[in-house]
């Protein structure tokens, strides 16, 4: 399970150039080659049909796609073709040299012949016809690398490329065309690029900006896949001259888009070719998740429609569960697959420039955030698709469902701490404990008596953003204000601050440092010229002094409270600025200035070290999980009425006193109509299946998992397969690790699990939600493999007391699909339970299996019984014994429900009920 580092999907000839130069050069390069464009026909209906079956169907699609791309990639390699782009079910490749047209043509024919020999894909949902269409074109076109050292994307563009994309729309399934006159053209010869292992190691670092998350994210992504709640957005951009694309204009658009995306934690996954212009695939929720992916994707989409650009834009958005991971053959790319991805692409294609449309499902998911308007349906291949556009953002109602008034004693203590000596106060609490809301309520309580400055930091923000954001808020400065207007607002605000503090405008040290504030924080040209002669160290020193002076002057008239939400997300400059202020201001002003910081408990040591505060002197206000009675009170406030014990038990078991989690689950119960109001009280509906996890909770947990090293995430998935508790010995055996405590320390420090000593060290998920999300994200094939590995580990490690694990082994065998093993362990478990007079446990064994697995084991039992004369004496003995147990009763009852067995051979000779 070692982490595998994959290079980004950049063409080999481009990687070879980067390896040679040892750097990425941004720009647009003119090139010339033969191009082969293929598209798998029939794949979209196959995807729609299989993904309608849920997550398992998405995985079937991914396996089929990988199998086919592997075959196509091998054919490409045989003819020295260079893969340029993968796009869902399409492929673009280039061929160089005097025989390039012949090699591209031969490769295309071989691909068509292979599909003719494999015309159908057999699945559990039926057989689906697949074929391939191919277009060979070429000539002069362009290759662009847009972005900066932080984030980059490579893609081809130009008239030849758009011509290929248009031709694909006109060519039928199974057809192959070659551009007229192409055979007469000459193409330059280039040596086929080969990337050696030593070069790959270097490229892994140099090309990080091409990864979906860029350099700011993980240095590597796992080669595996997972289920994620994702908002895929397809954005088409056209209006540039394909015969002469200008790098400056295109790159300015790219960087503007990236900056807008970064503010909402989205990413540009790739740029595909299109019949007109280029199409961007934008993702929220993958490859990294943030706890507000749903709200972030909706807010970004609303802002995207307002983006100022010389180009024409149109976009489509969907939202929901998708497969996210690497697909392809020997060369893979990170992408997302599923019905939602197809829907977003179709809506974008069917829309006009200037239209920004979302699916009906997304409109429903965003209903609490934005109004939406229904548009005329789009008819695609004879099928109508509903289209919606986002309207106004909904105003927060005066009484927000779930508005928390918990942690009142802690709030009173925080107010008291803000009324005395200058100090630093930490507001500690786990994810979802309500730290941000707590700060807002604290600001409301302090506003009548204090100067209150509030700021929330962002890991992708500009340097020293803490000061910049405070000034923008206090001076009402907007990002799109002109430089002159920013200068005026900043001057007026700082002058008012100095004047209100009783200081002289002529000699005040804050105003004397105006140029450093205006130049370093707002990029105002004249101010930048004024400070250009200073060394970088002196500029930073003056800016630090300006921040301190600003705080002191704001606190001249009455006490001041600076509220900083989650400084762990801040960039280095802001943290240094806050450390400087907290270190020096209490000495200069011993009374009346309080710094409040929120953080997770595991960050406390790092927080104190960064601010140079002794841990023992830090004033702490800790937000503990709610008690059962407080959870009950909060639940009824959210639900707007009382609720029965079953509802409260359901909510408390899943939230364990975490208010955010409780709120999400309560909203989920309401949205899905899983509870019913009877006589003024909410009651749990009958036959409720609440296995699905609400999207926002999925994102909340994934945002925490994504902060962990890949190997730790894989280990948590293994633990989730074992159960809520998982032994360190199992982890050590399967992961081949000696120091399990060291391996698990990041997950322990993050508060996702905790260790207990029970003869051996066990780890326990702090919340069932965390375990459920870990387990739910595992792909079917990986899940079966992990269950098999757990089965083998138990058999090896606990061989001397294996009878204690028969039931567990039956469960893991069933989940791995090993029915023979399941059957044998089920019988042995029933025998052991009977021996220990645990008849109820024996009876529950099969009842506890999932319906699919119970059916499989029942069918296997019946078949074994019917074949008694042909099976081994050992199995015959076990079978005859189990017939006399309650398991036999359970199976007999289930078998009698099978109509097909009532007329089958031996149907009158089923196991007798025990007397």
Buried (B, 14 or more C-beta within 10 A) or exposed (E): BEBEBBBBBBBBBBBBBBBEEEEBEBEBEEBBBBBBBBBBBBBBBBBBBBBEBEBEBBBBBBBBBBEBBBBBBEBBBEBBBBBBBBBBBBBBBBBBBEBBBBBBBBBBEBBBEBBEEEEEBEBEEEEBBBBBBBBBBBBEBBBBBBBBEBBBBBBBBBBBBBBBBEBBEEBEBBBBBBBEEBEEBEBEEBEEBEBEEEBBEBBBEBBBBBBBBBBBBBEBBBBBBBBBBBBBBBBBBBBBEBEEBEBEBBBBBBBEBBEBBBBBBBBBBBBBBBBBBBBBBBBBBBBBBBBBBBBBBBBBBBEBBEEEEEBBBBBBBBBBBBBBBBBBBEBBBBBBBBBBBBBBBBBBBBBEBEBBBBBBBBBBBBEEBBEBEEBEEBEBEEEEBBBBBBEEEEEEEEEEBBBBEBBEEBBEBBBEBBBEEBBBBBBBBBBBBBBBBBBEBBBEBBEEEBBBBBBBBBEBBBBBBBBBBBBBEBBEBEEEBEBEEBBBBBBEBBBEBBEEBEBEEEEBBBBBBBBBBBBBBBEBEEBBEBBEEBEEEEBBBBBBBBBBBBBBBBBBEEBBBBBBBBBBBBBEBBBBBBBBBBBBBBEEBEEBBBBBBBBBBBBBEEBBEBBEBEEEEBBEBEBBBBEEEBBBBBBBBBBEEBBEEBBBBBBBEBBBBBBBBBBBBBBBBBEBEBBEBEEEBBBBBEEBEBEEBBBBBBBBBBBBBBBBBBBBBBBBBBBBBBBBBBBBBBBBBBBEBEEBEEBBEBBBBBBBBEBEEEEEBBBBBBBBBBBBBBBBBBBBEBBBBBBBBBBBBBEEBBEEEBBEBBBBBBBBBBBBBBBEBBBBBBBBBBBBBBEEEBBEBBBBBBEEBEEEBBBBBBBBBBEBBBEEEEBEEEBBEBBEBBBBBBBBBBBBEBBEEBEEBEEEEEBEEBBEEEE
